[in-house]
Structure formats: structure tokens, C-alpha cells
Amino acid sequence: MTEHIDIVLPCYNPNSSWPDELLKFDNYIRPHFTINYIIVNDGSVTGDINSQIHTLTQKNIPVTRVSYDRNQGKGYALREGVKKSKAPFTLYTDIDFPFTNKSMEDMLHTLTSGKFDIVAGYRNENYYEKTISGFRIALSKSFRFFIRKVLRMPISDTQCGLKGFNEKGKTKFLDTTINRYLFDFEFIYTSVKDKTISIAPVQVELKDNVVFSKMKGKILAQETMNLLKVLLFSRR
């Protein structure tokens, strides 16, 4: 008997090739798991996402669609998608499936082992060999140093966009409040503080053709404020 998993995929103006990436992954993973995809259209203004989803369903790909008009941010989109999850296990990643199929499979096997409430992907040093700007490398390494040495958290790569959880971890995720980049940090930080939650890091690898988005100065400033909010006011 295969395990049932809901995979939540937030999207905002996604690359037109995303359905192909989903199909490639589905063909790879389908013999081992029963998957339902929850696609959250976070106020996209380009592309015909509804038509693309319809094409997927015609190919017998089970999809639950969530959509709203105004862009709210990845954290908000994921919470809206996770609310729709009915499977015993939920995993989220980006709609272009930036991680290798083997990484996704490792995450799912660890998640469904029943030993952990949360599984969190972490990227090794090879991540910095991808096509990534010097500024982004410095920002990522500085933040990971802060998490590891100052906060002394066991998981330093909180911003890896691949995580999964059972029902207990799901409740913790839905308690997050940040709508944009640092929702991942908030999720892991508050979960680590809760000694009743078990978390497993799983090493993952990005595909070679991944394109990284740019972080604007305004967003960086907003996320700095969100970081302070989490550190000062987060609940157990």
C-alpha cells in the first residue's frame, strides 16, 4: 500500500514549462507514493494557469486548485494550500520543482517513516556553485552563520524551499504569520523551540538548470523587520 501525500505548490507568474516539470516528477514518483498536488495561484498576472491545470487533470494528474486575485507572498500562499491538505503527510516545494527527483524521494521516504513530525531539506556547499549572485551567496552564508552560531539551531539552512510534515507539524506550520521569504525561518525556529516536535534534516540537491529570483532591497528591509518580530515575539 502506497502512502498518500499532498504536495503544495505555490505559484506567482511561473515559467511556462512548470507543467512539464510536474509531469516528469509524477512519472518518477508515482509507483512509490499516491500524490495529490495542491496548486496555489498567488495572484499571477501572466500565463494561463487554469488552462495548464486543466491539461494536467486530463492526463489523470490529481490537482486541487486554490486561487485569489492579489499577490500575497509565498508564506501566505502555502498556508492557504496546506489548509486544503487532507492527506496524513504534506510536502511543499516550488512549482518548477527545483530539486532533483532523488532529493524529493529521500524527503518523502523520511517523512513517511513515521519517525519525525517535520522533515527539512538542507543544501550543501554545492548550492553555492550554482548560478547565484555574489550578494545572494554572502547573504545566505551570513544568515546560516547567524542561525548556527548565534541562535544555535540544529538546522541552519532554514530557507531551503523543501519541507514536509505530518498532522502535528502541519498545525505548527499553520501557526506561522509571515507572508513572504522568512516564513520558512519562522516555521523552523518556532518548531525547534517546541520540544514536543521532532525534526529531521535531509540533504537535498538542486537541479542544474535552476534560475534564482532576485531579492529587491525593499523586500530585504521588510524581511529584516520580520526576523526581529520572530525573535522577539514568537510563541512556543
GIRA-V322030 format. One record per residue. N is the residue number from 1. SS is DSSP state (H for helix, E for strand, C for the rest). D_CENTER is the distance of its C-alpha to the mean C-alpha in Angstrom with 2 decimals. Layout:
# GIRA-V322030
n=N ss=SS d_center=D_CENTER
n=N ss=SS d_center=D_CENTER
This chain:
# GIRA-V322030
n=1 ss=C d_center=26.26
n=2 ss=C d_center=22.66
n=3 ss=E d_center=19.80
n=4 ss=E d_center=18.15
n=5 ss=E d_center=14.37
n=6 ss=E d_center=12.48
n=7 ss=E d_center=9.47
n=8 ss=E d_center=7.97
n=9 ss=E d_center=7.85
n=10 ss=E d_center=8.50
n=11 ss=E d_center=11.34
n=12 ss=C d_center=13.89
n=13 ss=C d_center=16.82
n=14 ss=C d_center=15.13
n=15 ss=C d_center=17.24
n=16 ss=C d_center=19.73
n=17 ss=C d_center=18.95
n=18 ss=H d_center=15.58
n=19 ss=H d_center=17.51
n=20 ss=H d_center=19.09
n=21 ss=H d_center=15.93
n=22 ss=H d_center=14.87
n=23 ss=H d_center=18.45
n=24 ss=H d_center=18.61
n=25 ss=H d_center=15.75
n=26 ss=H d_center=17.28
n=27 ss=H d_center=20.66
n=28 ss=H d_center=19.53
n=29 ss=H d_center=17.84
n=30 ss=C d_center=20.01
n=31 ss=C d_center=22.89
n=32 ss=C d_center=20.94
n=33 ss=E d_center=18.73
n=34 ss=E d_center=19.15
n=35 ss=E d_center=16.12
n=36 ss=E d_center=15.68
n=37 ss=E d_center=13.27
n=38 ss=E d_center=12.51
n=39 ss=E d_center=12.47
n=40 ss=E d_center=12.41
n=41 ss=E d_center=14.78
n=42 ss=E d_center=14.32
n=43 ss=C d_center=17.97
n=44 ss=C d_center=18.21
n=45 ss=C d_center=21.74
n=46 ss=C d_center=21.91
n=47 ss=C d_center=21.88
n=48 ss=C d_center=22.79
n=49 ss=H d_center=19.56
n=50 ss=H d_center=21.67
n=51 ss=H d_center=23.91
n=52 ss=H d_center=21.22
n=53 ss=H d_center=19.82
n=54 ss=H d_center=23.49
n=55 ss=H d_center=24.03
n=56 ss=H d_center=21.26
n=57 ss=H d_center=22.80
n=58 ss=H d_center=26.17
n=59 ss=C d_center=24.94
n=60 ss=C d_center=24.21
n=61 ss=C d_center=20.42
n=62 ss=C d_center=19.50
n=63 ss=E d_center=17.48
n=64 ss=E d_center=17.10
n=65 ss=E d_center=17.10
n=66 ss=E d_center=16.30
n=67 ss=E d_center=17.81
n=68 ss=E d_center=19.39
n=69 ss=C d_center=21.46
n=70 ss=C d_center=20.38
n=71 ss=C d_center=17.25
n=72 ss=C d_center=15.68
n=73 ss=C d_center=12.55
n=74 ss=H d_center=8.80
n=75 ss=H d_center=8.97
n=76 ss=H d_center=11.88
n=77 ss=H d_center=10.63
n=78 ss=H d_center=7.88
n=79 ss=H d_center=10.77
n=80 ss=H d_center=13.11
n=81 ss=H d_center=11.35
n=82 ss=H d_center=10.98
n=83 ss=H d_center=14.62
n=84 ss=C d_center=15.61
n=85 ss=C d_center=14.40
n=86 ss=C d_center=17.63
n=87 ss=C d_center=16.83
n=88 ss=C d_center=17.28
n=89 ss=E d_center=13.85
n=90 ss=E d_center=10.43
n=91 ss=E d_center=7.33
n=92 ss=E d_center=4.19
n=93 ss=E d_center=3.73
n=94 ss=E d_center=6.16
n=95 ss=C d_center=9.50
n=96 ss=C d_center=11.49
n=97 ss=C d_center=10.09
n=98 ss=C d_center=10.47
n=99 ss=E d_center=10.68
n=100 ss=C d_center=14.00
n=101 ss=H d_center=14.88
n=102 ss=H d_center=16.27
n=103 ss=H d_center=13.12
n=104 ss=H d_center=11.40
n=105 ss=H d_center=14.72
n=106 ss=H d_center=15.00
n=107 ss=H d_center=11.81
n=108 ss=H d_center=13.23
n=109 ss=H d_center=16.67
n=110 ss=H d_center=15.90
n=111 ss=H d_center=14.10
n=112 ss=C d_center=17.05
n=113 ss=C d_center=19.64
n=114 ss=C d_center=19.94
n=115 ss=C d_center=20.31
n=116 ss=C d_center=17.22
n=117 ss=C d_center=15.54
n=118 ss=E d_center=12.17
n=119 ss=E d_center=10.97
n=120 ss=E d_center=9.10
n=121 ss=E d_center=9.04
n=122 ss=E d_center=11.45
n=123 ss=E d_center=13.09
n=124 ss=C d_center=16.88
n=125 ss=H d_center=19.46
n=126 ss=H d_center=19.29
n=127 ss=H d_center=16.30
n=128 ss=H d_center=18.98
n=129 ss=H d_center=21.14
n=130 ss=C d_center=19.01
n=131 ss=C d_center=20.09
n=132 ss=C d_center=18.98
n=133 ss=C d_center=21.34
n=134 ss=H d_center=23.36
n=135 ss=H d_center=22.28
n=136 ss=H d_center=18.57
n=137 ss=H d_center=19.55
n=138 ss=H d_center=21.75
n=139 ss=H d_center=19.27
n=140 ss=H d_center=16.60
n=141 ss=H d_center=19.38
n=142 ss=H d_center=21.00
n=143 ss=H d_center=18.03
n=144 ss=H d_center=17.44
n=145 ss=H d_center=21.22
n=146 ss=H d_center=21.27
n=147 ss=H d_center=18.74
n=148 ss=H d_center=20.64
n=149 ss=H d_center=24.19
n=150 ss=H d_center=24.41
n=151 ss=C d_center=22.03
n=152 ss=C d_center=22.52
n=153 ss=C d_center=19.17
n=154 ss=C d_center=18.69
n=155 ss=C d_center=15.17
n=156 ss=C d_center=15.46
n=157 ss=C d_center=12.36
n=158 ss=C d_center=10.28
n=159 ss=C d_center=8.60
n=160 ss=C d_center=7.13
n=161 ss=C d_center=3.69
n=162 ss=C d_center=4.06
n=163 ss=E d_center=5.31
n=164 ss=E d_center=8.00
n=165 ss=E d_center=11.05
n=166 ss=C d_center=14.52
n=167 ss=H d_center=16.42
n=168 ss=H d_center=17.14
n=169 ss=H d_center=13.63
n=170 ss=H d_center=12.81
n=171 ss=H d_center=15.70
n=172 ss=H d_center=14.51
n=173 ss=H d_center=11.16
n=174 ss=H d_center=13.37
n=175 ss=C d_center=15.63
n=176 ss=C d_center=13.50
n=177 ss=C d_center=15.27
n=178 ss=C d_center=13.83
n=179 ss=C d_center=12.95
n=180 ss=C d_center=11.79
n=181 ss=C d_center=10.49
n=182 ss=C d_center=11.46
n=183 ss=H d_center=9.82
n=184 ss=H d_center=7.75
n=185 ss=H d_center=11.33
n=186 ss=H d_center=12.87
n=187 ss=H d_center=10.96
n=188 ss=H d_center=11.91
n=189 ss=H d_center=15.23
n=190 ss=H d_center=16.42
n=191 ss=H d_center=15.49
n=192 ss=H d_center=17.43
n=193 ss=H d_center=20.27
n=194 ss=C d_center=20.53
n=195 ss=C d_center=22.61
n=196 ss=C d_center=22.26
n=197 ss=C d_center=18.59
n=198 ss=C d_center=18.15
n=199 ss=E d_center=15.22
n=200 ss=E d_center=15.10
n=201 ss=E d_center=13.77
n=202 ss=E d_center=13.41
n=203 ss=E d_center=14.31
n=204 ss=E d_center=12.50
n=205 ss=C d_center=13.88
n=206 ss=E d_center=13.09
n=207 ss=C d_center=15.39
n=208 ss=C d_center=18.47
n=209 ss=C d_center=18.26
n=210 ss=C d_center=15.02
n=211 ss=C d_center=15.94
n=212 ss=C d_center=14.60
n=213 ss=C d_center=14.92
n=214 ss=C d_center=17.51
n=215 ss=C d_center=17.23
n=216 ss=C d_center=20.32
n=217 ss=H d_center=22.56
n=218 ss=H d_center=22.38
n=219 ss=H d_center=18.63
n=220 ss=H d_center=19.11
n=221 ss=H d_center=21.89
n=222 ss=H d_center=20.00
n=223 ss=H d_center=17.19
n=224 ss=H d_center=20.06
n=225 ss=H d_center=21.44
n=226 ss=H d_center=18.24
n=227 ss=H d_center=18.23
n=228 ss=H d_center=21.83
n=229 ss=H d_center=21.20
n=230 ss=H d_center=18.77
n=231 ss=H d_center=21.22
n=232 ss=H d_center=24.23
n=233 ss=H d_center=23.45
n=234 ss=C d_center=20.58
n=235 ss=C d_center=21.81
n=236 ss=C d_center=21.77
